[in-house]
Amino acid sequence: MAASKKEKPIIEVKNLSKQYSIGIDTTYKTLCESVTSAVRHPIKTLKNSRRPNNTFWALKNVNFEVDKGEVLGIIGRNGAGKSTLLKILSRITYPTEGEVRMRGRVGSLLEVGTGFHPELSGRENIYFNGSILGMKKREIDEKFDEIVKFSGVEKFLDTPVKRYSSGMQVRLAFSVAANLDPEILVVDEVLAVGDAAFQKKCLGKMKEVAEGGRTVLFVSHNMNAIEQMCKSCILLEKGNIKQEGSNVSQIVKDYLSPYREGVPSSEWINDGNEFENPWFKPYKFIITDSFGNTLSNPISNNQDIWIQIEGNIDRLNPALEIGYSIYNEEGITVYTSYFNDQEESKWPQFSQGNIILRTKIPKRFLNEGIYTIELRASLRYQTWITEPGKKAPTLSFHIQGGLSDSPYWTSKRQGVIAPLLEWKGMMSDQKLNNKL
């Protein structure tokens, strides 16, 4: 009796490359517009045609296979090519070279709002997405109540999606993607937009999807979630696969190693025209001591650490928020801080021009380890200026030593933070008072 053939991989990626043009006008014109422009501005058109076409490869010669029922984690630093890869797999964009074979329906959750028509209601978008997946109305009807219940947007189901907050859009988009039974579920870091309870709910749903025999591709900066969820992992670096395999913990460890690409960087400077906008353009993002000197790694925890943000404001906007998030070695958020966390009377007063913001991480607060700081700037509830997990200035630093004055605690403690708190004591027969 002949041996049965091995089932083909549900995803095959061969010599995949994606090239983008930078520094040129990427606006698409009709043939008529192009001819008209050439007739009216012949010299300008000639110059533009001779302008060097600056390009970069977001992905280059990427090869891998994914078996049915596998949960694959895709990790890498900002700009490594993760989102570009998922967009190609989701057929949102096409590769420049190479080929992709997907043997099954794909449900994807990428950027907020992807796959939704803003003018349609939440109800209409559920059916719209189902029809894109090739499902019949009867099949969508069977899943409808489950989708709505999971998303938690029942009250706004007949409201146009353009009026949803980003969090509401993410909840509905994930619920649609996960509950319409695609053979392949593709999830990007967009889960970071949701609150902690919803993230936990989504991770549970992805686990349920995977245990049901479907395939999951998961991009995240949360290394704890990657290790818990994924049976295999790909590490992308500058558009290439740096590492891949089933030893997820080792790949994560190598990715998080502070010296894999040299000493952690405690200074970011905007060398080009990144983050062009009228509200806030960051120029410099640095870690300093109390006197404004850039700190070099490793940093002892018995000194204050200052976060300094410099930039320019061309147009004042009351919705402007500037702050940062700090992450530990596992990619878990330690905390987030904004300049307007305090009462309004204590907010910095801005005017047009260059600004400098400084805030302190108190000494004896963090534990030993490697930390990443990501600049957050946005117009509240409107738009990101530096989008977390996508494209934002990032620093890293290494806390080593200075945890305690006690002779008994000279090594790293358990826990995310290691604050040095004051303790007092009393005998049990003494009266408790406020001075304790």
N, C-alpha and C positions, 0 to 999 in steps of 0.2 A: 504493500500500500504506500503510495507516494506521500511524502511529508507535505503538510499544508503550508501554503505560502505565508510568509510573514506579512502582516497587515501594513500597508503603506503609511508613512507618517501623515498626520493630519495637516501639518505645515512643513513645507520644504522651501528653504531660502538658499538660492545659489548665486554666488558672485554679485550680491546686491550692492549697488552704489547709488548715491544721490548727490548731485551737484547743484549748488545754488549760486546765483550771481549776487554780488554785493557792490554797493557804491554806485549803482546805476539806476535809472528810472525803470521800474518794473511794471508800470501801468500799461495795461493792454489796450491797443488801439485797433480800430477797424481799418481795413484797407483804404477806405475813403479818407479817414482821418490822417493816416500816414502820408498819403499822396498830397493832401491839402497842406499839411505841415511842411512837406518838402518844397512845395511851390512857394509858400509864403516866407519860409525861413531857410533858404537853400544853404547858406553858410553854416548856420547852427546845426542843420541836419547832417552836413558833411563832417563837422567836428565831432558830433555825437557818434557817427558811424566809425570814426577813427579812434574814439576813446577806448583805451584798453578795457577789456571785459574782465574785471576782477571776480574770481570765483573761488569757492572752497567746497571741499567734499564733506558733507555732513555724515555720510556713510561711505565706506570704501571696502569692496570685496568681502562682504559679510556672508558667511555660510553657516547654517545650522538647520537642524530638523527637530520637530516636536511631535512626540507620539500622542495618540488619542488618550485623553484622561490625565495628561501630564500638567503639572502646575509649574510654569517657568517664571522665575524672577529675573527681571532685567534691571541692572543697577549701573551707576556711573555718575560722574560729576555733571554739573550743569554744562550743556553744550557738547556732551559726549555722543549724542545722536539717538537717545532713547525715544524721544517723542517723534522724531522723523521716522524711525523704524516702525512705530505703532501706526502712524498715519499711512504708511505704505501698506502695512498688513491690513488696515481697515479700508483700504482703497479710497482714501481721501486725497492722496497724492500718488503720483506714479514715479517709479525709479528711473534714474538716468541710464543705468546699466543693470544687467542681471534679471533674474526672474523669481517670482513667488508663486507657489501653488498652495491654495487653501482648500481643503477637502471638507467643507462644511459651512454652515451659516455663521456669520460673524456678528456678535453684538459688542459694540465698543463704547467705552466711556472715556473720552479724551478731554478736550478743553470744555469749560462750562458753556452750555448752549449748543455744542456740536450735535447735529442731527435734529434739532428742534427748529420749527418755523415760528419766529417770534410773534407773528400775528394770529397764529392758531392757539386755541385753548389747550390746557393740559390734557383734557379728554381727547381732543382731536389729534394731538401729537402722539398719544399712545397708539392710536390706530394708524397714524401716518408711519411711525417707526415699525410697527408690526408688518405693514404692507411692504416696506422696504426689505424686511427680512424674508419676504415671500410667504408670510402667513395669511391664512384665510380669516375672514371676519369672525367666523365661528370659533376659531382657535384663539383669537385675541379676546373674544367675549369670555371664554373660559378662564383666562388669566387676568381679566380686567380688575376684579375686586382685590385680588392678591397684590397686584401692582399698586393700586391706590392705597391699600392699607399699609404696605411697606413704606411707601414714600411719605405718608403723613401729610399730604396736601389736599385732603378731601374738600376742605372749605373753599379752595381756590381752583378746583378742577375745571370750572367753566370760565376762568379768567385767562386772557391772553398771556402766554409765557413771557412776553417782553416785560410784564409787570412783576414777575417773580424775582425774588432776591437770588443771588448766586447760590446760596445754600439750598433754597427751594428747587432751583434748576438741577443741582447736583443730585438731590434726593430723588427727584422724579426720573432723571436720566439713568441713574444707577438701577433704580427699580425696574425701569423698562428693559434695560440691557440684560439684567440678571434673570428676570422672570419670564421673558419671551422665548425661553428654551433654545438659545443659539448653541451650536456645537462648540463654538470657540468664543470665549469671553475675553475681551481685551480691556484692561483697566489701567489708566495712567494715574499720575500723582494727584489728579484732580480731587481725590478723596480728602486731601489736606484741607479743602475748603469747608468741609462739614465739621460739626462739633464732635467731641470725643465719643459721645454716646452713639452717634450715627456711624462714625468710623468703625466702632466695635461691631455694630450691627452689620455693616457691609462686609467686614472681614469674615464674620460668621456665615453670611450668605455665600461668599466666594468659596469658603470651605465646603459648604453644603453642595454647591455646584460641582466642585471638583470631586467630591465623594460620589456624586451621581454619574461619574464617568465622562464628564465634559472637560474640555481643555481650557486652561486659564493662563493668560499672559499678564503679568503683574509688574508694573513699574512703580517703585516707591523709594523714597529716601529714608523710610523707617525700616532700619535693618532688622529690628526685632520682628516686625511683621513679615519680612522676607524670609527669615529663618523659620518662623512658625508655619508659614503657608506653603513654601516652595520646596519641591523635591529636586529641582535642578536650577541652575543660575547661569546667567551670562553677564560678564562685566565688560561694558563698553568704555573705550577710551579714545577720544579724538576720532570717532567714526569707525574704529576697528574693534574686533573682539579681542580683548586682552586675556580673558580667562573664561572658561566654561566647564561645566561638569556637574556632577551630583553632590560633590562635597560643598554644600552651600555655606556652611559655617567657615570653612577655610577661605573661600572666595570673598566672603564678607570681611573676614579678618584682614586679608591682604588689601582689600579696598580701603579699609579704615586705617591702615597703617600710616602713621603721620609722616614717615620718612620715605614712603614709596615714591614720591615725586619730590623729595627734598624736604627741607625744613618748613614747617607750617608758616603760611604767610600772614603776617600781622598788619599788612598795609595793602590797600587797593587804591589805585589812581586811575582816573578816567583818561586814558591816553588818546582816545578818539572822540567820535561823536555819538557815543552810546547814551541811551536814555534821553534823546532830544524831546523836550516838551516845554511848554511855557511856565508850568507850575513849580517844578523842582527838578533841577538837573544836578545829580551828584557829581562832585569833582574828586572827593577824597573820602575814604572810609578807613580808619586806622585804630589800632589799639595802642594806648599810650600810658605813661606813668602820670603822677599828679602834676608834673611840670610840662606835660605835652610832648615828652620824648617818646618816640616809637619804641615799644617793648620788643625785645628779642626773646626767642624761645630757648629753653623752657622758662616759665614764669613761676616764681615762688608764690604760694598762696597767702603769705603774710604781708602782702602789699596790696593797696587798692589798684584796681584796673579800670582805666577810663576808656570809654568808647567815644570816638570823635567822628562826627559826620560833617562834611563841608560840601556846600553846593551853591547853586544860584537860583533865585526866584525872579522870573520876568513878569509874571502876572499873579497877583494875590488871589487865593481861593480859600474861603473859610473851611472847606472840606478837606484841606490838605492834612495828611497824617504822616509822620515820619517816626520810625522806630527800628527795632531789630528783634529777631528771634535767635535764641541760642540753643544748640543741639548737642547732645553728648555723642559718644563714640558709636552708639547703636542707632543713631538717627532720631532718638526720642527728644521731643521738645522739652527743654528744662524750664524755660519761661519765655514770655514775649513782653516787651516794654515799648510804650509810645510816649512821646513828649506831652501828650494831652491826657495822660492817666490821672493826673492830679486835678484838683478843683481849677476852674477856668482862670481864676485870678493869678494862678501860678504858672500859666502857660507862657512860653517864650513869645515875645511880641515881634513879628516879622514885618519887614518892609521889602520893597524891591531891591535886588542886589545880592551880593554874596553873604551867606550866613554860615555860622558854625554852631553845631549842637554838641554838647558834651554831657555824658551821664556816667555814673560810677557803678562798677560791680564791687561791692565791699569786700575787703580782705576777710579771709577765713570763712568764705561762703561756699565756694565750689569744692568739689572733691578732686583728687588727682585724676588726670585723664586728658584726652584730646577733645577740644570743643570747637564747634563751627558756629560762626555768627553770620547771619544773613540780613542784609539791609532791607527794610520794608518801607516803601513809600507808596502812597495811594491817595486818591480822592475818595473819601469814605462813601461806600455803597455805589460808587460810580465806575472807577477804573483803576487798575494797578499801574503804577509808574515803574516799580521794580517788582516783578511778579515772583512770589516765593516758589521755590522748586522748579522754576522754569528758567528765568534769566534775572539774576539779582547779584549785586556785588557781595562777595563772600570772603570772610576772614577765617583763620583758624589759629588756635594757640594751644599750648601744652602746659597744663598745671602740674608742677612736680615739687613736692615738699612744701613746708610751711603750713601744714594742716593743724598742728597743735603744739602747745608748749609743754604738754605732758610727756614724761619719759616712756609712758606706756603706749602711746599712739604715734609711732614713727612711720607707719606704712599706710597705704590707702585703706580707707574705711569702706564699709558697705554703704550702699545708697547712692543716689544721684548727686546730692549735695552733702557737704560736711561742715556745717556752721559751728563756730566756736561760741557756745552759749554759756551764760553765767549761771552757776548753781549755788544755792545756799542750803544749809542744813540746820536742823534743830532736834532736840530730844523729844520723844513722844509725849512727855508730860508737860512740855511747854505749850503756852497758848499761842495758836496761830494768829499772826497779825499781818497787816499789809506790808510790813517791812521785809518779810521773807521773800 
